[in-house]
Amino acid sequence: MLSVQILTAMPKELIQARLELEAWMDVRGITRQDIIEAFDTTDATVSRWIANKRMPRKHDLAKLEELFQVEPGGLFKKPTEASRAELLAGLNEAQKSEVLGFIAFVRTRGN
């Protein structure tokens, strides 16, 4: 019963968090064997990560993000979903402020 209470208290996005590891592997050209060698681990472990049957430990997740050259949390997004940093890259501070202001405006105007 305790585990049910803990799960119901957790934010929905944390329960449903899924690594998009396979998609990132395709985009970056990183193979299962590359990951096995980089982590000195087994094929079974990497398979569980890819299938989202087991989440990598915090330090392994950080190492995966480094290997795939993504920002923290980036492996939970599909490679086609640009991050905030990627969208704002190359803009000066005034441009960044304008873009973020436009996003805020769109969010508040409703459907």
C-alpha positions as CSV (number, residue, x, y, z in Angstrom):
1,M,0.0,0.0,0.0
2,L,2.9,2.4,0.8
3,S,4.3,2.1,-2.8
4,V,0.9,3.0,-4.3
5,Q,0.8,6.2,-2.1
6,I,4.3,7.1,-3.2
7,L,3.4,6.7,-6.8
8,T,0.2,8.7,-6.6
9,A,2.1,11.5,-4.9
10,M,4.8,11.7,-7.6
11,P,4.3,14.1,-10.5
12,K,2.9,12.4,-13.6
13,E,5.8,13.5,-15.8
14,L,8.3,11.8,-13.5
15,I,6.4,8.5,-13.6
16,Q,6.1,8.7,-17.4
17,A,9.7,9.8,-18.0
18,R,11.2,7.8,-20.9
19,L,14.6,7.9,-22.3
20,E,14.7,8.4,-26.1
21,L,18.0,6.6,-26.2
22,E,17.3,4.6,-29.4
23,A,16.4,7.7,-31.3
24,W,19.5,9.5,-30.1
25,M,21.6,6.5,-31.1
26,D,20.3,6.7,-34.6
27,V,20.9,10.5,-34.8
28,R,24.4,10.4,-33.3
29,G,25.5,7.2,-34.9
30,I,26.3,5.6,-31.6
31,T,25.9,1.9,-31.4
32,R,24.9,-0.4,-28.5
33,Q,28.5,-1.7,-28.5
34,D,29.8,1.9,-28.2
35,I,27.7,2.3,-25.0
36,I,28.7,-1.1,-23.6
37,E,32.4,-0.2,-24.1
38,A,32.0,3.4,-22.7
39,F,30.3,2.1,-19.6
40,D,32.2,-1.2,-19.3
41,T,28.8,-2.8,-18.8
42,T,26.7,-5.7,-20.3
43,D,24.5,-5.8,-23.3
44,A,21.6,-6.7,-21.0
45,T,22.0,-3.5,-19.0
46,V,22.1,-1.3,-22.2
47,S,19.1,-3.2,-23.6
48,R,17.1,-2.4,-20.4
49,W,18.1,1.3,-20.8
50,I,17.0,1.3,-24.4
51,A,13.7,-0.5,-23.7
52,N,13.0,1.8,-20.7
53,K,12.8,-1.2,-18.4
54,R,15.4,0.3,-16.1
55,M,16.6,3.9,-15.7
56,P,20.3,4.5,-15.6
57,R,21.8,5.6,-12.3
58,K,22.2,9.4,-11.9
59,H,26.0,9.2,-12.7
60,D,25.4,6.9,-15.7
61,L,22.7,9.3,-17.0
62,A,25.2,12.2,-16.8
63,K,27.8,10.1,-18.6
64,L,25.2,9.2,-21.3
65,E,24.4,12.9,-21.8
66,E,28.1,13.6,-22.2
67,L,28.5,10.7,-24.7
68,F,25.5,11.9,-26.7
69,Q,26.5,15.6,-26.3
70,V,23.1,16.7,-25.0
71,E,22.2,19.1,-22.2
72,P,21.0,17.6,-18.9
73,G,17.6,16.0,-19.4
74,G,18.1,16.1,-23.2
75,L,17.9,12.3,-23.6
76,F,14.3,12.4,-22.4
77,K,13.3,14.5,-25.5
78,K,13.2,13.2,-29.0
79,P,16.2,14.5,-31.0
80,T,13.9,16.5,-33.2
81,E,12.6,18.5,-30.3
82,A,15.0,21.5,-30.0
83,S,16.0,22.5,-26.5
84,R,15.6,26.0,-25.2
85,A,19.4,26.5,-25.4
86,E,19.4,25.3,-29.0
87,L,16.6,27.6,-30.0
88,L,18.3,30.6,-28.4
89,A,21.8,29.8,-29.6
90,G,23.4,32.7,-31.5
91,L,20.9,35.3,-30.4
92,N,21.9,38.4,-28.4
93,E,20.2,39.2,-25.1
94,A,17.6,41.5,-26.6
95,Q,16.7,38.9,-29.2
96,K,16.4,36.1,-26.5
97,S,14.2,38.4,-24.4
98,E,12.0,39.1,-27.4
99,V,11.6,35.3,-28.3
100,L,10.8,34.4,-24.7
101,G,8.3,37.3,-24.5
102,F,6.6,36.0,-27.6
103,I,6.4,32.5,-26.2
104,A,4.9,33.9,-23.0
105,F,2.3,35.9,-25.1
106,V,1.3,32.8,-27.1
107,R,0.8,30.8,-23.9
108,T,-1.4,33.4,-22.3
109,R,-3.7,34.1,-25.3
110,G,-5.5,30.7,-25.0
111,N,-6.7,28.4,-27.7
